Every structure is written in structure tokens, then in C-alpha cells.
Amino acid sequence: MNDSIHRTASEARADLLELLTALSRLREEVVADGGALLERWGGPFPPDAAPAAENLAHYLALRRRDLSDLQSRLSAFGLSSLGRSEAKVMEALDALLATLRRLTGEADAPYPSPAAMRAGEDALCATRDRIFGAVPTTPHAVVMVTLPSEAASDPSLIRRLLEAGMGCARINCAHDDAAAWEAMIANIRAAESALGRNCRVLMDLAGPKCRIERLRAPEKLRLYRGDRFAMVAALDSRGVGPVAIAPSFPEAIGQLTLGAEVWINDGKIGARVVGAIDGGVELEVFSARGKGERLKVEKGLNFPTTDLRLPPLTPKDFRDLDFVAAKADLVGFSFVQEPADVELLQDHLAARRGALPKQTIVLKIETPLAVRNLPQLIMRSALHHPTAVMIARGDLAVELGFARLSEMQEEILWLCEAAHAPVIWATQVLDQFIKDGAPSRAETTDAAMAQRAECVMLNKGPYLAEAVTFLRDVLARMDRHQSKKFARYTPLRAWD
């Protein structure tokens, strides 16, 4: 073999010494920058939350830097490129430094213990089990199911879902009422007892979800690109006149400026503010299918180019909290955006819970502001409550843009692993299967990607129980091959 393709011993040693210097400097910077972040977050953090807070601060400090060149130089020596450091930043750095020191002559440079290297992953698993209950060996991800209204009157539905493998039931407080929720939970507890299964209950506060509250339009109207319509604060839907909608939060209209985008029905219609009118704004459609799109009451409104300022909890949420605080295991916080929002919910839960154990808060990440504030949201919540994060991909896709969604869901997974916070992968998982009884190829791949989360949420539909079984099978198969960003090299059987 041609010796010119190999580094000489002296060249290799010089490169290793340079890497040792660079990595030592990097560790010092991560410690300093991470400490500054911890000071900004306040505290003190309780003993069970302090390691996660410190690791998250170190991870953010690490990822502020472009490490791609350093990674290439490390991998050229067959060394760790820090690509699996999320849950254990300092341990990963220290293990790599110990290897470099030994390679450059320090024979007894100490390594972190195996227990220290596993501590982050163990903490995340322990938090998952604390929140969702003990999880079977495989799949490691819990399956959450959004309950339909008939779950209140059909105990057999709950039993079928539990038998299929549902580990958490989601009740959406935007639908039904306290009497129905009470019946759903009673059916869950009865099925748990009969089957010897565990099922936690998540109750999702509706939050300030802006929707079309009233509509004035000809029957079966379709909107096409270039069409115009109005958004107004007050509207008599029985009257005649130009096409117009009234939002459930009229105060949103005053925050819209010329050119602001408004997306309707999970992004099916995209419109832009083209002018002001008496009592509202005029919108022009710039995105819709060629065959047009229908306007319908109750469909959601998103304002991705506007940092919309609405109250984090609505009057309905405050009423619902009386029930949620007493009955739920997990409380879903829709459209949370700032740390002050978390403090508000915590105060109201504390006032209603008294001496009862702290409920888990699920931070639903649905807006760009929530994404920007995610580290602070997690830390503020974890000061007082077990905390999980839901990647609410429906609103998030519209708010961020579909092109950014895939990138962002990956980054949220990494950030939450660093914070030792379980992730719920939500919105349209196996959506076609649940509705029609047969999965599409694309959504099967999406379900496989969801395996890296600690919980995967399914929505309601006629084939819900079958979808739970199918999802658990997909997740269990992927458990053989993947753990977060770590590829498991189990034997490949297809080519034996």
C-alpha cells in the first residue's frame, strides 16, 4: 500500500495535540457560557431538575458553535464526533478529552464512569416513566390516543383501545363538557382495573386558538387565488354583502399590518392583508388548490408573520381548570409562548390542587415565539412540575412554514433530550389509516420517525384501535434499529 496516503507518526501526534487544545478550549467555553445561561434562567432548581437544567445550558452553549470542522477532524482518527452528546454534554466532552490525552501520552487520563455516561439517558427514561407510568420493554414510546365524544358513552371503545396498547388518553377540552369528560375518565379507570393496565389522562386546555366564529358567504362558496374577502370584528352572518369572516378573538385584527399573512384550516388557504376597511381588514388569497377551497365556521386561523399577543388562558380555560386540576394526570398548555404564561398556569393549578401532587405540564409548541423561548419554557415549568413537550405539528407547520417543519421537529427532539424532557410527537400520525383503515407509505415512514419521541399521539377516527396496534408494531420494529440519534447495529436478516 502507498505510504503517502497515511499520516506519519509525528504528523498524527501534532494533529492530536491540536485537537486536544481545541477541545480543551471548547470545554472551558461551554462551562462559562452554560453558567451564564443558568444565571439568566434563575432558580434554584430542585435537586431532581438541576442536572437537566445544567445539561441543557451546556448543550445550548455547545450548539451555538459551528463544530462541523472539528467533527471531521475527530472522525478522521476514528474518534467520537460528539454527535450523540445531547443527554450528557460534559461527560461526552470529558470522555473525548480523556482519549485525546491518552493518545498524546497521558496514559492514566481518567474517563467518566459508565454510570455517569448513562445518567442523562436514565434520567430521561425515569421522567418518562414518572409522567406516563412504567413502559413495557418495547416499544419504548407510549401511544397517546385522542378520545372521541363517544368514549363517554361507550366503555367498550376504551377497553378496545387499552387492549390495543393505548398508554395515555387525551381529552381535548375544546370539545364536549365536564359531564362527558367525567364519563370518559370513569370508563378509563374501569378499564384499567379490569385489564390490569396503566393509562394516564392528558386534558388539553383549548387556549387562545383563533377560529372563524362567524361567516357570511354564499352556500358552498369556494375561494381561489386572487379572490378577496374581509375579516371584521363584528358580523351578522345572516345579512347580505361581500364575503367576510369574524374571528373568535377580534382583538387579533388590530395587530395585523399591511402584508400580514393569514392562513385558514391548517394552511389550506393562505391570504394576505391588502388594506384596511371599516371594522377590519381586507384579505387576498395567494395560496389555494386549483379547484378552490371552502370557508367554514370553526376552522382555525393562523397568523405566522405576526407575533400575536392574546391572553394565554381564556375565560373558558379558567372554568375548565376547576375540572382539569382535579381529574387530569397531565395538563396540556395550548399556545404557550412565554415563561410568564407558564407561571400563570402554575399559579392557577396550585390554587386548585392544594396539597395534591403536582400534575405534569405538557408544553404544546405551536408558534415561532414558543420555539424561540423553548429552553426558558422548559426550565420555568420544571421548577415546580414534571414537564413534557408536545411538537404540535399542525399549527407549527403553518406558523413556521412547511419547509421548516422537518428541521424544527428534529431540533426540538435534540433540545428536549438535552433537557431530559419527554417529547410527544403529535398531529396527523397515521391519519389516513385511522380514517380509512389502510396506511399510506408516507405516513408509515412518519410513524417510524416518531419512534425517537417518548410518546406518539393519534387522533380520532373509525379505525383508531387498529391504528394503535399498527403503530406499536412499527415503533417496536424501529426500537431494534434506533435509539434517538444512535443507530443500533443489530443483525440484518433480510439478506441472510
JOUR-V88005 format. One record per residue. PSI is psi as a letter, one per 20 degrees, with the letter a starting at -180 (999 if undefined). BURIAL is b if it has 16 or more other ideal C-beta (glycine too) atoms within 10 Angstrom, else e. Layout:
BEGIN
psi: (PSI	PSI)
burial: (BURIAL	BURIAL)
END
This chain:
BEGIN
psi: (q	p	i	i	i	q	q	r	g	h	g	g	g	g	g	h	h	g	g	g	g	g	h	g	g	g	g	g	h	g	g	g	h	h	h	h	g	h	g	h	i	b	b	q	q	q	h	i	i	g	h	g	g	g	g	g	g	h	g	g	g	g	i	i	q	o	j	g	g	g	g	g	h	g	h	h	j	k	r	p	j	j	i	l	j	g	i	m	g	h	g	g	g	h	g	g	h	g	g	h	g	h	h	j	i	n	h	k	p	q	q	q	q	h	h	h	h	i	g	g	g	h	g	g	h	h	g	g	h	h	g	i	r	p	p	r	g	q	q	i	p	q	o	q	p	p	p	r	h	i	i	h	i	n	h	h	g	g	g	h	g	g	h	h	j	p	i	p	p	p	o	o	i	i	q	a	a	h	g	g	g	g	g	g	h	g	h	g	h	g	h	g	g	h	i	k	r	p	o	q	o	p	o	o	p	h	a	l	o	p	r	o	h	q	p	o	q	q	p	k	p	p	p	r	p	i	q	q	r	q	p	q	h	p	p	o	i	i	a	q	a	q	p	q	q	p	q	i	n	h	i	h	g	i	i	p	r	p	i	q	q	p	q	p	m	k	j	h	p	p	r	q	p	i	r	q	r	o	j	b	q	p	q	p	p	i	p	q	q	h	j	r	q	q	p	q	q	i	q	q	p	q	m	h	j	p	n	p	o	q	p	h	p	r	h	g	g	h	g	h	h	g	g	g	h	h	h	q	h	q	o	p	n	p	k	q	h	q	h	h	g	g	h	g	g	g	g	h	g	h	h	h	h	c	j	q	q	p	q	p	p	o	o	o	o	i	q	h	h	h	g	h	j	g	g	h	g	g	g	g	g	i	h	i	q	q	p	r	p	p	n	n	i	f	h	h	g	g	h	h	p	h	h	i	g	g	g	h	h	g	h	g	g	g	g	h	g	h	j	k	p	q	p	p	o	r	o	k	p	k	g	h	g	h	h	i	j	p	q	r	g	g	h	g	h	g	h	h	h	i	h	i	r	i	q	p	p	q	r	q	r	h	k	g	g	h	h	g	g	g	g	h	g	g	g	g	g	h	h	h	i	p	o	c	j	o	p	p	m	r	p	p	i	h	j	999)
burial: (e	e	e	e	e	e	e	e	e	e	e	e	e	e	e	b	e	e	b	b	e	b	b	e	e	b	b	e	e	b	e	e	b	b	e	e	b	b	e	e	b	e	e	e	b	e	e	e	b	e	e	b	b	b	b	b	b	b	b	b	b	b	b	e	e	e	b	e	e	b	e	e	b	b	e	e	e	e	b	b	b	b	e	b	b	b	b	b	b	b	b	b	b	b	b	b	b	b	b	b	b	e	b	e	e	e	e	e	e	e	e	b	e	e	e	e	b	e	b	b	b	e	b	b	b	e	b	b	e	e	b	b	e	e	b	e	e	e	b	b	b	b	b	b	b	b	b	b	e	e	b	b	e	e	b	e	b	b	b	b	b	b	e	b	b	b	b	b	b	b	b	b	b	e	e	b	e	e	e	b	b	e	b	b	b	e	b	b	e	e	b	b	e	e	e	e	b	e	b	b	b	b	b	b	b	b	b	b	b	b	b	b	b	b	b	b	b	e	e	e	b	e	b	e	b	e	b	e	b	b	b	b	e	e	b	e	e	e	e	e	e	e	b	b	b	b	b	b	b	b	e	b	b	e	e	b	e	e	e	b	b	b	b	b	b	e	b	e	b	b	b	b	b	e	e	e	e	e	e	b	b	b	b	e	b	e	e	b	e	e	e	e	b	e	b	e	e	e	b	b	b	b	b	b	b	e	e	b	e	b	e	b	b	b	e	e	b	e	e	b	b	e	b	b	b	e	b	b	b	b	b	b	b	b	b	b	b	b	b	e	b	b	e	b	b	b	e	b	b	e	e	e	e	e	e	e	e	e	b	b	b	b	b	b	b	b	b	b	b	b	b	e	b	b	b	b	b	b	b	b	b	b	b	b	b	b	b	b	b	b	b	b	b	b	b	b	b	b	b	b	e	e	e	e	b	e	e	b	b	e	e	b	b	b	b	b	b	b	b	b	b	b	b	b	b	b	b	b	b	b	b	b	b	b	e	e	e	e	b	e	e	e	b	b	e	b	b	b	b	b	b	b	b	b	b	b	b	b	b	b	b	e	b	b	b	b	b	b	e	b	b	b	e	b	b	b	e	b	b	e	e	e	e	b	e	e	e	e	e	e	e	e	e	e	e	e)
END
